[in-house]
Amino acid sequence: MIKKLSPLFCSLVLAYLSFVLGGCGAAVLSDEGLAKQAGNQFNQMKKKEKVSTNTSHNRMIQRIGKRITDVAEVDIQGTEWEFVVFDKPEPNAFAMPGGKVGVNSGLIVLSDGNEDEVAAVIGHEIAHVAFRHSNKRMSQAMGLALGGAILDVAMRKKDNTDRQIARGAYAAGATVGVALPFSRSQEREADHRGIYYAAMAGYDPRAAISFWKKMQAKSKSRMPQFLSTHPDSGNRIAFLQGNMDRALALYREAKASRGEKPNP
């Protein structure tokens, strides 16, 4: 027989989730502490994972990273950037607090060595650091963990079945209602700022569209967006296209200041 929670306990769960959702943008942890921890983790990754020895790939990533971090400096002053290419086939990249950025060789291969496309991804990752997204995600996780503890205390006099139902309801609500949408909002912020960073560094922002079309074609399965931490590729492309006029203007200004001719 399936038991139902009382309306009071359901309201408690929903009220707490609403509280967390309303304050999920806060970054309450020490940036300095997170940067130190990330630096240690990145060093461990370089020991455990195979670092690429492809000279062309490494030079490309260092070159792109330098150009984009130069224009992003106004938002992230004093960051000690480090860019490493990992010899892994998955087309992926990541950024950690303190400016540690990893790029898989598979991403460079998928882009066919197109620097504008790679720059779109690196701009996106640098934007994650600028927005302190890792700090916000970890702060949010702490809040959700606290909410689970509060729920356990509130249910301590209920029987085991009621407690299990409550925990399951809380976990599902926290994941779909709070954690995943917050992650998608971070991705949207990084897409928006990242395409501008790349454009201001003199990289054609239209390459972001061609890259995500390649990723879309490569994806074998499509998870419903409400269950994914990342925006649907089609929605992501539409969002980037909606911001393309401004990005193109920044790109052309950057090329003119560099004494270079922009792509037609």
N, C-alpha and C positions, 0 to 999 in steps of 0.2 A: 504494500500500500504506500502510495506517495504522499508524504507529508508536505504541508504548505507552511511557510513562515508567516508569522503574524504581520499585519500591515505595518505595525510599529517597527519591527526589525528590518523590513524591506525599506521603510522610509529612512532608517538610520544609515543603511548601506548607501542608498542613493544620495542622501544628504552629504555623506562624507566624500563620495566620488565627485559631487558637484563642487565641493570645497577644493579638492585636489585639482580638478580641472580648471577652476578659476584661478588657481595660483601656480599652475604648472610651468609658467615661464620663468620662475625664480631660479637663480643660480646661487646657492647658499654655501657651497663648499669653497675651500681655499684654492684659488687658481694656481698659486705657487706650489702648493702640495700636490695638486693633480698633475702639473707639468713635470714635477720630479718623479712621480709615480709612472707617468707615461714614458718618460725618458728611460727609466729602468726597464719597463716592459718592451720598449722598442729595441733596446740593446739586446735583450734576450731573444727577440724575434730575429735579429740579424745573425745570432749565433745558431739558432735552430732551423731557420728557413734558408733556402738557397738564394743568395744574393746574385743578381744578374752580373755577368762579366761582359755583356754586350756593350761595347764602347759607344756605338751609335745611340742605343737606347738610353744609356746613362747620361751622355752629353745632352740629349734632347730634353730629358726630364730636368736636369740642372738648369738648362737654359730657360725653359718655360717657367720653372719654379722661381728663378731669380727675377724675371720680368714681371710676373704677377705679384710676387711679394713686394716688389718695389712700389707698385701702385696701391697695394693694400696696406702699406705701412701706416697710413694715416689712421686706419682702424685698429691696427694690431701693433702698436709701437713696442720696440724692444724684444720682439720674438726672435728666438734663435732657431731658424728654420733648418730642417734637415730632410732631404729628399733621397729616397732609396728605391731602386727598382728590384723587385723580387722576381725570381725566375719561376713564375707560376702561370699556368695556362688560363686560369679564370680571368675574364676581363673585369678587373676590379681595382679600386683604389680606396684609400682611407686616410683620415687625418686624426691626430691625437692632440690633446692639450699640450701646449708648449711648442707647437710647430713641427711635430714629427709626421711626415707624410710618406706613405708607402704606395707604390704603383706596381701592379703586376705586369709582367711582360705581355701577358695575354691581352691586356687592354691596348697596348701599343700595336700589337699584331692586328687586333680587330679594327683599329683605326687606319690600317694600312700605312702607318707612319705619318699620318696627316697631323701636323703639329697644331693646327687650329682645333681639331677635334680633341686631341689630348689636352690642350689648354682649357677647353670647356670643362673637362672633368677636374683638372687641377684647380681651376678657379672655384669650382663648386666645393672642393674639399677645403680650400683655404677659407672660404666663406663660413664653413662649419666652425672653424677655429675662431674667426672674427665674432661670430654670434655666441661663442661659449656654449655650444650645443652639448658637448660632453658633460660639462658641469651641470647644465639644466636637466639632462637625462638622469644623471646620477642623483641629483637632488630630488627629482620626481620619484625615482625608485625608492628612495628613503621614505618619502611621504606615503607611498603606497604600502610599504612594509609596515609603517606605523599604523596605517588604517587597518591592516589585517590583524595587528596585535590588539587594537582597540575593539575590533569585532569579536575576537576570541574572549576578551574580558566580558564584553556585554552578553555573550552567549554562555558563560560559564555554568549557569544553573539550568541550561537546557540539556536535553538528552543528546546522545552521540549523533543520532540521525539528523536532528535539527542543526547541530553544529556543522556537520558535513555539508548539508544543503546550503547553509549560510556562507561557508567558505567557498563553495563552488560558485555561488551567485556573485560573491565579491570578486573572485578571480576573473570570471568571465566579464563582469562589468568593468573591472579595472583595465583589462587588456584591450577590449574592443572599444570601450567608452572613453578611456583616458590615454593609455600608453601608446596605442597605435596611432590615433589621430595626432597626438603630439609629435610623434616621429615624422609623420607625413607633413606636418606644418613646418618642421625643421628642414625637411628636404625642399619644400617650396621656397623657404627663405634662402637656402643655399643656392637653389637654381637661379633665383632672382638676382642676388648679389653676385654670384659667381659668374654669370654671363656678362655682367658689367665689368668685373675685374678683368676677365679675359679680353674684353673689347678695349678697355683702357690701356691694356698692355700691348695692343696692336694685333690681336688675334681675331679673325673673322668670326663673329658670334653665330653666324648661320651654320657653322660647323657643329654647333650643339645639336641642331635639328638632325643633321645627317648622321651624327653619332648615335643618337637615341633611336633613330630608325633602324640602324644596324643592331642595336641591342634588342629592339622589339622583334626583329626578324630572327634573332638568335634564340630568343626565349621560346622554350618548347611548351610551356604551360603558363596560363594566366590566372593568378590567384585573384579573387574578388578584391577590389581596392579596400573595402572596409576591413579586410583581414590582413592587409599588407602594411608593412612599415614604410613602404615607398609608394609614391603616386603611380597610378597606372601609366604605362609608357605613352599611350595616346593622349591622356590628360596632360602629362608632362610636356609633350611636344606642343600641344595647343597653348599651354601657359607660356612656354618660351617664345612661340610665335607672336603671342600677344604683347610681349615686351621687346620685340625685335627692332622696332623703329628707333627707340631710344638707344638700344645697344649698337645699332649700326651707326648712329650719329657719333657715339663715343669712339667707335672703331675708326671711323674716317678722320676724326680729330686726332686720334693717336697716331695714325699713319702719317698724317700731314706733319705733325710735330717731329716725327722720326725721319722725315724727308723720304718717305716711301709711298709707293702707289698702292692704294687699296684694291682689293679684288672688285671686279665690276658687279 
